[in-house]
Amino acid sequence: MLFRYSEVFRTSLMISDLSLVAASWALAYWIRFYSGWPAPQGIPEIELYAYALAGLLPVAFFALRARGLCLPQRTGSLIREVGAVIGAMAVTIVILLAVDAALRTWLSRAVIGLFAVLAAGSISAFRIAGRGFLGHLRRKGYNLRYLVVVG
């Protein structure tokens, strides 16, 4: 029974992380090209950035998973979790830059930099808020696990 609820929690955690990655990518594109920031070479087609996002999501998924962020961090350190998020996003950015250089798509470095900050910040903030909310529920008596030790 507990394993089933754990799977639901893990799945929702990864879906929310990947949703934040996609939203951060879209927001970085909007900030760079539509917020009044000068674009001397013009505004690139959004399709290029949509294709990049389609490749970026699996990379982010595997980077987050490799850092152990798909597992519940109930007793782990909050600083270690935020550090793991930053590390996973750094790996994602390095792979994105390598693929961009290999394919010569010339994605905007400003978009990539904004994305790195937005993605790491939003995922970390979401996880901190989630921990706070779950801690509040546990103090109220919900989401507790009981253990009987016989011996």
Secondary structure, 3 states (H helix, E strand, C coil): CHHHHHHHHHHHHHHHHHHHHHHHHHHHHHHHHHCCCCCCCCCCCHHHHHHHHHHHHHHHHHHHHHCCCCCCCCCCCHHHHHHHHHHHHHHHHHHHHHHHHHHCCCCCHHHHHHHHHHHHHHHHHHHHHHHHHHHHHHHCCCCCCCCCCCC
